Amino acid sequence: MKLSRVVSVVMAFVLAVVLSAALVSAQSGAQSASQSPREFSPQGIDELRQSASSKTEFTLDHSMLVLASKLDSDNEDLRRVIAGVSGISVHNFRYARPDTFDPQAIELVRDDYHKAGWMQLMNKQAINKNEKSANAGVTDLWVKLENNAISNVAVLMTRSREVDFVVVSGSISPVDLSHLGGHFGIPKIEGGVEVPNTAPSR
């Protein structure tokens, strides 16, 4: 058997193991999410989930992220970012028709983060040339600060027929999200992110 064929078979096996572990984690994470005192879940996410025609949701802990990152062993930036991440929760909601989810649910998510004291760094509208609607998508990004350091990052990306909600826990900069984009089911974030000044004022 050729070496390239052997490598392909091994990589496929590893990927299957990672995906299987992800499914197990998703099931256990779904059962314990409501019981975890550290995980903040805005009320609007439940409304977006209920109205979706299809949904994909899973949670990866640190050990699973390390295992999955080995599939891209040449990406040093990805491994550096994962070293400080304790977990990632990904929620993808799809809708049968454009603009069928309740926009008030999106506003409820934003309001919940505001009331919880999270800092909003981005509320950016993107125009997709392939979309007929000018409002092709909006990206919101929040960070939670503990002891003047970022402890959690949440991203909400809305498009006409799809909503992505991602929460990253651990020591991570919003700029590092660019390295996570395209991995673990996390969509890529277009454009730059402003980094907050977390140093205490004098």
Residue pairs with C-beta under 8 A, 6 or more apart in sequence:
11 71
14 70
14 71
15 71
17 67
18 64
18 67
18 68
18 71
21 64
21 67
22 58
22 60
22 64
22 68
23 58
25 58
25 59
25 60
25 61
25 64
26 57
26 58
26 59
29 58
29 59
29 89
30 57
30 59
33 39
33 41
33 59
33 89
34 41
38 169
39 89
39 167
39 169
40 116
40 144
40 152
42 108
42 109
42 112
42 113
43 108
43 109
43 112
44 104
44 105
44 106
44 107
44 108
44 109
44 110
44 112
45 91
45 105
45 109
45 165
47 102
47 105
47 108
48 93
48 101
48 102
48 105
48 106
48 109
48 163
48 165
49 55
49 57
49 91
49 93
51 93
51 95
51 100
51 101
51 102
51 105
52 93
52 94
52 95
52 101
52 163
53 94
53 95
53 96
54 93
54 94
55 91
55 92
55 93
55 94
56 90
56 91
56 92
56 185
57 89
57 90
57 91
57 92
58 89
58 90
58 185
59 87
59 88
59 89
59 90
60 68
60 87
60 88
60 90
60 184
61 86
61 87
62 82
62 85
62 86
62 87
62 170
65 82
65 85
65 87
65 88
65 184
66 82
68 183
68 184
69 75
69 78
69 79
69 82
69 183
72 78
72 183
75 179
77 179
78 179
78 180
78 183
80 179
81 172
81 176
81 179
81 180
84 170
84 171
84 172
85 168
85 169
85 170
85 171
85 172
86 169
86 170
87 168
87 169
87 170
88 166
88 167
88 168
88 169
88 180
88 184
88 186
89 166
89 167
90 164
90 165
90 166
90 184
90 185
90 186
91 163
91 164
91 165
91 166
92 162
92 163
92 164
92 165
92 185
93 101
93 162
93 163
93 164
93 165
94 161
94 162
95 101
95 161
95 162
95 163
96 161
97 161
98 133
98 160
98 161
99 133
99 160
99 161
100 161
101 158
101 163
106 138
106 156
106 158
106 163
109 140
109 156
109 165
110 120
110 123
110 140
110 156
113 120
113 142
113 154
114 120
116 144
117 144
118 142
118 143
118 144
118 152
118 154
119 142
119 143
119 144
119 145
119 196
120 140
120 141
120 142
121 141
121 142
121 143
121 174
121 193
121 194
121 195
121 196
122 139
122 140
122 141
122 174
122 193
122 194
123 138
123 139
123 140
124 138
124 139
124 191
125 135
125 137
125 138
126 136
126 137
126 138
126 139
126 190
126 191
127 134
127 136
128 136
128 137
128 159
130 136
131 137
131 159
131 160
133 160
135 160
136 159
136 160
137 157
137 158
137 159
137 160
138 157
138 158
139 155
139 156
139 157
139 158
139 189
139 190
139 191
140 155
140 156
140 157
141 153
141 154
141 155
141 156
141 174
141 177
141 189
141 193
142 153
142 154
143 150
143 152
143 153
143 154
143 174
143 196
144 150
144 151
144 152
144 153
144 154
145 151
145 196
145 198
148 198
148 199
148 200
149 171
149 198
150 171
150 172
150 173
150 174
150 196
150 198
151 169
151 170
151 171
152 167
152 168
152 169
152 170
153 167
153 168
153 172
153 174
153 177
154 165
154 166
154 167
154 168
155 164
155 165
155 166
155 167
155 168
155 177
155 186
155 189
156 163
156 164
156 165
157 163
157 164
157 165
157 187
157 189
158 164
164 186
164 187
166 186
166 187
168 177
168 180
173 195
174 193
174 194
174 195
174 196
175 192
175 193
175 195
177 186
177 189
177 193
178 188
178 189
178 193
180 186
181 187
181 188
181 189
182 188
